[in-house]
């Protein structure tokens, strides 16, 4: 049985920034939205009427230095584009920490006018241009070794330290689990059979098809974990029927599992 390692993710998402060109540096002011998520839970949001980040839970308000919210009001970047008029920049960064293995990963992604623009690759310590217009930015930022060094430090140390602090302070809330409702669905007799789980929390879970107790990898399509509108999640994994003989149905089952919790198992013979 595959075990899901406990891990925690910190994500800060600012959107949009309204960008106005000027000489030298560019300043970006958060106008309508900014969010901080830990393990899929929103704990901080940007309140436009107050023009600052506002904690949504008591424990995170006590955990973070009040000056932190003020520092997040304004962000400064060196030249990104030669701009004219007003444009929209979206910026997302975060880090992930596996509590068992101490493995750490980090990311930073920037979007420009609704499209991916440039992203930082922590493994290669370089930027990846997602659009032709971003190539100049990529080369400029790749040459800036001070910037690269700081990004690596921030994503692997400062961000992770914040994440660990959040986890230690809000562990009870972060470690809560909401079990899923699991069902087997099929659109037509010849279509794949879909194992669908919804209403679960957190979004760190596994779902897969088995045959004779062994996980299947062929003739299986696993969908992404998607958010519901009530802060829970849903996901599906499909099995192609063409690979299954009717008399073999009892050998197959679908498994949903959180780490350290007994799995939810559905068999194809129970679907409509």
Backbone torsions as a table, in degrees:
resi	resn	phi	psi	omega
1	UNK	NA	128.9	179.3
2	UNK	-70.5	132.8	178.5
3	UNK	-104.8	131.7	179.3
4	UNK	-86.4	119.4	180.0
5	UNK	-69.5	135.8	176.1
6	UNK	-68.6	126.4	178.6
7	UNK	-144.7	157.6	-175.9
8	UNK	-128.4	142.9	-178.3
9	UNK	-127.0	135.4	175.5
10	UNK	-111.7	124.2	-179.8
11	UNK	-131.2	128.8	173.9
12	UNK	-116.0	125.1	-174.3
13	UNK	-126.2	114.2	175.6
14	UNK	-105.3	131.1	174.5
15	UNK	-166.0	142.9	-16.6
16	UNK	-91.8	169.5	167.5
17	UNK	-104.7	134.6	174.1
18	UNK	-95.5	122.7	-169.6
19	UNK	-107.2	128.3	177.5
20	UNK	-124.5	131.4	-174.6
21	UNK	-72.9	144.4	172.0
22	UNK	-157.6	171.5	-179.9
23	UNK	-74.7	148.6	177.4
24	UNK	78.5	-118.5	-177.3
25	UNK	-87.1	163.9	176.5
26	UNK	-118.7	137.6	178.5
27	UNK	-112.2	138.6	-177.2
28	UNK	-121.2	125.3	179.6
29	UNK	-110.5	125.0	176.4
30	UNK	-62.7	126.1	-174.7
31	UNK	-110.3	-46.0	-172.9
32	UNK	-123.1	-15.3	-176.8
33	UNK	-168.1	141.3	172.2
34	UNK	-156.4	142.9	-174.5
35	UNK	-142.2	147.6	170.3
36	UNK	-121.2	126.9	178.9
37	UNK	-117.5	140.7	169.1
38	UNK	-126.6	116.8	-177.8
39	UNK	53.8	41.0	175.5
40	UNK	83.8	-6.8	179.5
41	UNK	-97.7	130.7	177.6
42	UNK	-83.4	119.0	-178.6
43	UNK	-112.9	-16.8	-178.7
44	UNK	-140.8	140.8	174.3
45	UNK	-140.7	158.1	178.8
46	UNK	-88.1	124.5	179.8
47	UNK	-102.7	110.2	-173.3
48	UNK	-64.5	-30.9	-179.2
49	UNK	-67.2	-29.1	178.5
50	UNK	-98.5	-13.0	-178.3
51	UNK	57.2	43.8	175.7
52	UNK	-160.8	165.5	176.9
53	UNK	-75.6	137.3	-176.2
54	UNK	-125.9	125.0	177.1
55	UNK	-69.2	144.1	-177.9
56	UNK	-101.0	-12.0	179.9
57	UNK	-127.4	152.6	-177.0
58	UNK	-66.1	-40.0	-175.8
59	UNK	-66.5	-35.6	-179.5
60	UNK	-76.4	-28.4	176.1
61	UNK	-64.5	-36.9	179.3
62	UNK	-77.4	-24.4	-174.6
63	UNK	-78.8	-36.6	-170.2
64	UNK	-101.0	138.4	174.9
65	UNK	-56.7	127.9	-179.5
66	UNK	-54.0	-30.4	179.9
67	UNK	-67.2	-19.6	179.6
68	UNK	-60.1	-41.3	-178.0
69	UNK	-66.1	-34.0	177.5
70	UNK	-69.0	-39.1	-178.6
71	UNK	-65.1	-27.1	-177.7
72	UNK	-81.9	-1.5	-177.3
73	UNK	-69.8	-38.9	-175.6
74	UNK	-128.0	145.8	-179.8
75	UNK	-132.7	138.9	179.1
76	UNK	-120.0	135.6	176.7
77	UNK	-125.5	152.3	168.0
78	UNK	-76.0	176.1	-171.1
79	UNK	-51.0	126.9	175.0
80	UNK	-105.3	-51.0	-178.5
81	UNK	-141.2	156.8	167.4
82	UNK	-84.7	102.5	-168.6
83	UNK	-100.9	153.6	167.9
84	UNK	-139.5	137.6	-178.2
85	UNK	79.0	-157.8	-176.6
86	UNK	-110.7	133.4	179.6
87	UNK	-133.0	171.3	-178.6
88	UNK	-119.9	127.7	176.8
89	UNK	-115.5	131.0	175.3
90	UNK	-113.9	139.7	-174.2
91	UNK	-136.6	126.4	178.4
92	UNK	-130.8	130.8	172.5
93	UNK	-139.7	161.2	179.7
94	UNK	-178.9	179.2	179.2
95	UNK	-146.9	157.9	-179.9
96	UNK	-129.9	137.3	-176.4
97	UNK	-131.2	124.6	176.1
98	UNK	-91.8	114.9	-173.9
99	UNK	-67.2	-28.5	179.7
100	UNK	-76.4	-49.0	-173.0
101	UNK	-96.8	-11.5	-174.8
102	UNK	65.8	14.0	176.8
103	UNK	-67.2	138.1	-176.9
104	UNK	-126.8	134.9	171.7
105	UNK	-131.9	157.0	179.8
106	UNK	-146.7	161.9	-178.9
107	UNK	-153.8	154.9	172.9
108	UNK	-145.0	126.4	-177.1
109	UNK	-132.2	133.7	175.8
110	UNK	-119.5	136.8	175.5
111	UNK	-117.6	148.4	-177.3
112	UNK	-129.4	120.6	-178.9
113	UNK	52.6	42.6	174.1
114	UNK	85.5	3.4	179.9
115	UNK	-125.5	152.7	175.2
116	UNK	-58.3	138.8	-177.0
117	UNK	-118.6	-63.3	-179.5
118	UNK	-151.2	149.0	-179.3
119	UNK	-139.0	148.9	178.8
120	UNK	-92.8	128.3	176.9
121	UNK	-99.4	108.1	-175.0
122	UNK	-66.8	-32.8	-177.9
123	UNK	-67.3	-43.4	-178.5
124	UNK	-93.8	-9.6	-177.7
125	UNK	56.1	43.6	176.6
126	UNK	-137.9	165.8	176.1
127	UNK	-96.6	147.5	178.9
128	UNK	-113.8	120.4	179.0
129	UNK	-80.8	128.0	179.2
130	UNK	-100.4	-2.6	179.7
131	UNK	-147.5	151.4	-179.9
132	UNK	-55.8	-35.7	-178.6
133	UNK	-66.8	-17.0	-176.0
134	UNK	-90.5	-5.4	-176.0
135	UNK	-61.7	-43.0	179.1
136	UNK	-62.8	-44.1	177.7
137	UNK	-59.0	-46.0	179.9
138	UNK	-55.8	-50.6	-177.4
139	UNK	-63.9	-41.3	179.2
140	UNK	-62.7	-45.3	-178.5
141	UNK	-72.4	-33.7	176.7
142	UNK	-64.2	-33.7	180.0
143	UNK	-77.3	-18.3	-178.3
144	UNK	-84.2	87.2	-175.2
145	UNK	-65.8	-29.0	176.8
146	UNK	-65.8	-41.9	178.0
147	UNK	-63.5	-45.9	-179.7
148	UNK	-60.5	-45.1	-179.7
149	UNK	-61.5	-41.5	179.6
150	UNK	-67.9	-41.3	179.4
151	UNK	-59.8	-43.7	179.2
152	UNK	-62.3	-45.4	178.7
153	UNK	-62.4	-45.0	-176.2
154	UNK	-63.6	-47.5	-174.4
155	UNK	-73.2	-30.2	-176.3
156	UNK	-100.0	-13.9	-178.4
157	UNK	-126.1	-64.1	-175.7
158	UNK	-62.1	-46.6	179.0
159	UNK	-63.1	-42.2	-178.9
160	UNK	-67.5	-37.9	176.5
161	UNK	-61.4	-41.6	176.5
162	UNK	-62.6	-43.9	-179.1
163	UNK	-61.6	-46.2	179.4
164	UNK	-62.4	-37.9	177.6
165	UNK	-63.5	-43.8	177.0
166	UNK	-61.4	-44.2	-177.7
167	UNK	-63.6	-45.7	-178.8
168	UNK	-64.6	-34.8	-178.3
169	UNK	-81.1	-32.9	-175.5
170	UNK	-117.7	29.0	-174.3
171	UNK	-56.7	-40.6	-177.7
172	UNK	-59.9	-42.7	179.5
173	UNK	-73.2	-41.1	-176.6
174	UNK	-69.9	-31.2	-175.4
175	UNK	-90.6	1.6	178.8
176	UNK	-66.0	148.9	176.8
177	UNK	-127.2	138.9	174.2
178	UNK	-116.5	119.1	-176.1
179	UNK	-68.2	154.2	-178.0
180	UNK	-88.0	163.4	163.9
181	UNK	-99.5	117.3	-174.6
182	UNK	-110.9	130.7	179.5
183	UNK	-140.6	158.5	177.1
184	UNK	-109.2	125.8	-173.5
185	UNK	-125.1	149.3	177.1
186	UNK	-149.7	125.1	-176.7
187	UNK	-74.3	-37.8	179.9
188	UNK	-150.6	163.8	-178.5
189	UNK	-57.0	-25.8	-177.8
190	UNK	-99.5	-6.5	-177.9
191	UNK	-83.2	161.2	177.9
192	UNK	-60.4	155.4	174.6
193	UNK	-95.2	128.3	-173.9
194	UNK	-106.4	125.7	172.7
195	UNK	-94.2	115.7	-172.0
196	UNK	-118.9	125.5	176.6
197	UNK	-116.5	134.7	-179.4
198	UNK	-144.3	158.3	177.2
199	UNK	81.2	15.1	-176.8
200	UNK	-98.1	159.7	177.0
201	UNK	-154.9	137.5	5.9
202	UNK	-83.7	-171.5	-177.4
203	UNK	-91.5	17.8	174.9
204	UNK	-103.0	93.9	-174.8
205	UNK	-153.2	165.2	177.4
206	UNK	-126.4	144.1	173.1
207	UNK	-142.5	134.7	-175.3
208	UNK	-158.2	161.7	174.9
209	UNK	-93.5	144.8	176.0
210	UNK	-124.7	152.5	169.6
211	UNK	-128.8	122.1	-177.1
212	UNK	54.1	36.8	177.1
213	UNK	82.4	-1.1	-179.4
214	UNK	-107.6	135.9	-179.0
215	UNK	-64.6	136.6	178.8
216	UNK	-95.2	143.9	176.8
217	UNK	-121.7	-26.7	178.6
218	UNK	-89.0	148.6	179.2
219	UNK	60.1	27.1	-179.7
220	UNK	-126.3	135.5	175.2
221	UNK	-122.0	117.2	-178.2
222	UNK	-100.6	124.2	178.5
223	UNK	-84.1	169.1	178.3
224	UNK	-76.6	157.8	171.8
225	UNK	-78.1	124.5	-175.2
226	UNK	-117.5	148.7	179.7
227	UNK	-80.8	144.4	167.4
228	UNK	-93.7	172.7	-178.0
229	UNK	-83.6	3.0	179.1
230	UNK	-114.2	23.5	179.4
231	UNK	69.5	15.7	169.3
232	UNK	-104.5	-175.6	-173.8
233	UNK	-133.9	166.6	177.1
234	UNK	-142.6	156.1	176.1
235	UNK	-159.0	160.6	179.4
236	UNK	-138.3	151.7	171.8
237	UNK	-137.7	125.4	-173.6
238	UNK	-103.0	145.1	176.4
239	UNK	-121.6	126.3	179.0
240	UNK	-70.4	126.0	-177.9
241	UNK	-71.7	-24.6	-177.0
242	UNK	-61.6	-20.5	-178.5
243	UNK	-92.9	0.0	-174.5
244	UNK	-119.1	126.7	173.9
245	UNK	-81.1	140.0	-178.0
246	UNK	-52.8	-37.9	-178.1
247	UNK	-73.4	-8.2	-178.6
248	UNK	-100.0	3.3	-176.0
249	UNK	-53.9	-39.9	-175.6
250	UNK	-66.3	-11.0	178.8
251	UNK	-87.5	-6.5	-176.4
252	UNK	-110.2	146.2	169.9
253	UNK	-152.9	162.3	179.4
254	UNK	-112.2	134.2	-174.1
255	UNK	-122.6	130.8	170.7
256	UNK	-117.2	135.5	-176.6
257	UNK	-151.7	134.4	163.9
258	UNK	-89.5	162.9	177.3
259	UNK	-66.2	130.2	174.0
260	UNK	74.3	9.9	-179.0
261	UNK	-122.9	143.0	179.7
262	UNK	-56.9	138.9	-175.7
263	UNK	-75.0	157.5	169.7
264	UNK	-95.3	126.4	-175.1
265	UNK	-122.9	129.0	174.1
266	UNK	-122.8	141.4	178.1
267	UNK	-110.4	149.2	-177.5
268	UNK	-58.4	-27.4	-177.3
269	UNK	-67.0	-12.3	-179.4
270	UNK	-93.8	-1.1	-176.8
271	UNK	-85.9	158.2	-178.9
272	UNK	-81.1	NA	NA
